[in-house]
Amino acid sequence: MLGEMLTLAAALCWATGANLYKVGLRSMDPIKLNFIRSCAAAIFLLIFMFVLDKNKYFLLLYTPSAVYLIAASFVGWAFGDTLYLVSLKHVGVSRAVPLTYSYPLFLVPMSMLVLQEPFTMNIAAGTALMVLAVWLLSERKRLQPEGSAKLGFIAGILTAICWASGVTLLKLIMETFDPIFTAFFKILVVLPFLATYLKIFGHWNPSSAVPPKRSELVAVILGGLISVGLGDMIYFVGLSLTQANTAVPIGSSTPIFSVMLATIFLKERLTKRSIISSILVAAGATLLLSPIH
């Protein structure tokens, strides 16, 4: 029961972070925002690393499992999270979050191929629900005709693919690395990548030269602490205490929380399609990752 409760709490943290990031994206580009929130989360997780004496896991980085951990960090968080922020910026929380959290649609075939997991009727039904949810969000009458909306939709799909790849890789090393260490180390991998990108290409983006407002900066830092720091940490702990086919569907309830919070705090218009898509994503994820006998 503790694992399930932690996973549900992580979903709420991620939903809160999505709404806070949307505030920061008013003046920041996604790469800069990802760097700032990752720095805040790294400091938060570093404290837990020392308090809980998790430093010993650095000694395991010479093992083959470390390759999977590094790859998962790059694919799932360096690329995936940046694309997620791009999607948030261009299509809003109520559309981007249900779209990106359809990642179990891609996770299942990857798990079947890489982890040799079986195909069931639940998978077939869940896949159909996921496809329907994505179609509802991408239907042209509901998206703005500008190219930025198309970019946000494509970024959302690519985010789902990246997250599915990252989780698949993490499944291969869950028994080797402590979950709190995993949450911290993935940020250590991501930060140099983001810093290098900003150093080389940051001056090409005019918005990077404009300092963000204090309220936007605070929102991004809080989002990093709550979502990447606390949310990822308790999710990995919860995942280690329960089965993946239980934890991931609970985590996929994030779209429901996000749409509710976006309506209350960001005043985003709550449409029938957003509500139905969020419910379909959560229901589809539950079917995809729940066993059938």
N, C-alpha and C positions, 0 to 999 in steps of 0.2 A: 504493500500500500504506500510506503514512503516513496518508492521510486516513481509511482504514478503521480503522487501529489507534487513531487519536485518537477516533473515534466510539465504538468499543468501550470505550475508557477512560472516555469521558463517560457511557456507560450504567452503568458500575460506580460512578462518582461519584454519579449520580442515585439509584441504589439505596441507596448508603450514606447519602445525605442523607435519604431517606424514613424509614429506621430511626432516625436521629438526631432527626428532627422528631417522630416518635411519642413519644419520651421527653419532649420539650418540651411537647407537647400535653397532658400530664398535668395541667398547671396553667395553661397559656396558652391564650387563644383564638386562632383561626387568623390574624386580622388582626394582632394583636400579634406573633405568631411570625413572620409574613411580613415585618413591618417590621424586626425585629431581625436576621433572617437576611439581608435585603436590605442593611442598613447594613454588615454584616460583608463581604458580597460586593462592595459598592461600594468600600470601602477597598482590598480585595484587587485589584480591577480597575483602580482609579485608579493604583496603583503600576505596573502593567503599561502603562497608558496613557502615563505619563511616561517610563518606561524605554525603551519601544519607539517613542516619539515619534508617538503617534496623535492628538495634539491637533488637527492640521490638518483632521481630518474634521469638526470643528465648523463649519468654513467652508461645508460642503455642506448645512447645515441650512436654508438658504434655498431649496433646490431642492424641486420637487414630491415627490421621493422621500421627503423628511423626513416628509411627511404619513402615508405608509404605515408608516414606522418608528415614529412616535408611536402610530398606531392599533394596530399589532402589539404594542407594549409594553403598552398599556392592556388590550386584549382578551386577549392570550396570557398576560401575566404579572401584571398588577394583578388582573384578575378570575379568570383561569384558575388561577393558582397559589394564590390564596386559596381557591377552591372545592376545589382539590386537597387542601389542608390540612384543610378541613372533612371531606372524604371520609376522609382518614387518621384523623381523630379519632374518627369514628363507626363505621367498619367495619374498621379495622385495615389494616396494611401488605399482608398477603397477599391481601386482597380489593381494596383501593383502587387499588393500583398496576397490577395487570392490567386493571382496569376503565378507569382513566384513560389508560393507554397503548394503548387501542384507538383512539386518535385518528386513525390512518390510515383508519379506516372512514369518517370524516367528511372527512378531507383529500382523498381521491380525488375525490369529486364536486365539491368546491370547486375543485380543480385543473383538473378538466375544464371547469367553467364559466368560471373566471377566467383560467386559464392555457392553455386550449384543449388540454389533454392528452388523448390518445386513450383509449378504453375497450377493454379486452382481456379474454381469458378468465381471465388471472391476477387481474384485478380482481373478476370474478364469484366465483371460488373463494375469494379472500382475504376478500371481504365475508361469504360464508357462514361462514367460520371465525370471523370477528370476532363475528358475531351469536351463534353458538353459545357462544363464550367469555363474552359478556355474559350470556347466558341462564343459564349454569352458575353464575355469580356471584350472580345475582339471584333464583335459585330459592328460594321461600319457606322451604323446610325448612332451608335453610342460613343464612338471615339471621335475626337476632333479631327478634322481633315488635315491639319498641319502635319508636316513631316516629323515634328517632335513627338507626337503621339504614337506614330508608327515606330519611332526609335524606342520609346518607352515600352511598347508591347514586345518588340524583338528582344530588348534587354531583359525583360521579365522572363521570356522563354529560355534565353541563354543562362539566366540566373538559376532557374530550376534544373537545367542540365548540369551546371557546375556544382550545385549543392548535392545533387544525387551522386555525382562522381566522388565528391569529397566524403560523403557519408559512407559510400561503398568502400573507399580506401580505409576509412577509420575502423570499419567493422573488422578489417583484417588485423588490426593491431590493438584492439580494445583490451585484450588479456595481457598485453605487455606493458602498456603505459597507464599510469594513474590518470583518472579523468580531469583532475584539477591541473596536473602538469600538462596534459594535452591541450586544455583551454589556454594555458599560458604560452606554451611553445608555439602554437599556431600563430599567435600574435607576433612573437619574435621573428618568425619567418616572414610575415606580411609587412612589418614596419620598414625594413630596408628596401623592399620593393617599392612601397609607396613613396618613401623619402627620395629614392633615386628618380622616380618618375617626376615628382614635383620639382626636383632640382633641374632636370633636363628639359622638361616640357611645360613646367608651370607658367613660365613667362609668356607662352603662346596663348594662354587663356586670360582674357582681360579681367574676368571676375576674380581671378586669383590675386590680382594686385590691389583689389579693393578690400580693406579690412572689414570683417563681418561685424554686425552690431553685437553689443555685449549680450543681449537677450538670446540671439541666435547662437553665439558661441557657448553660452551656458546650456542651451538646449542640446547641442551636439555632445558636450561633455557628459551631461546627465544621461543622454541616450547611450553613450558608450559604456558608462558605468552600469546602467540598468540592463541593457540588452546584451552587449558583448561580454562585459565583466560578470555580472551576477547571472544573467540568463544562460549564457553558454556554460558557465561553471556548473550550475545546478542541473542543467540538462544532461551534461556528460556524467555527473554523479548519478542522476536518475536512471540514465541508460545503463550504467554499470550495476544497478540494483534490480532491474527488471528486464524483460525481453524486449528486443527491438520492435517486434510486431505489436507491442503494447505501447511503448514509449513514443514511437514516431507518429501514430495516429493521434495521440493526445497532443503532441506538439503541433500537429497540423490544425489545431483549433485556433491558432494565431489569427487567421483571417477574420474570424468572427469577432474576436476582441478588437482587432485593428479597425474594422468598419465601424464598430460602436464608438470607439474612442475618437476616430476621425470625424464622426458626425457631431459628437459632443464638443470637442476642443478645437478642431480645425474648421468646423462648420461646412464640411464637405457634404454635398447633396447625397442623401441616401436613396439610391434607386432600387427598384425591384430586382434588377439584374445583379446589382452588387450583393444584395442580401441572398438571392438564390445561388449565385456563384460561390459565395463564402460557405454556404451550407453544403453545396455539392462537393466542394474541395474537401471539407472535413469528413463528409460521408464517404467520399471516394477513397480518401486516405485510410479510413478505418477498414473498408473492405479490402483494399490492396494489401494491407499489412496485418490482417488478422487471419489466423489459420482457419481452415474449414475441414471438417472430418466427414 
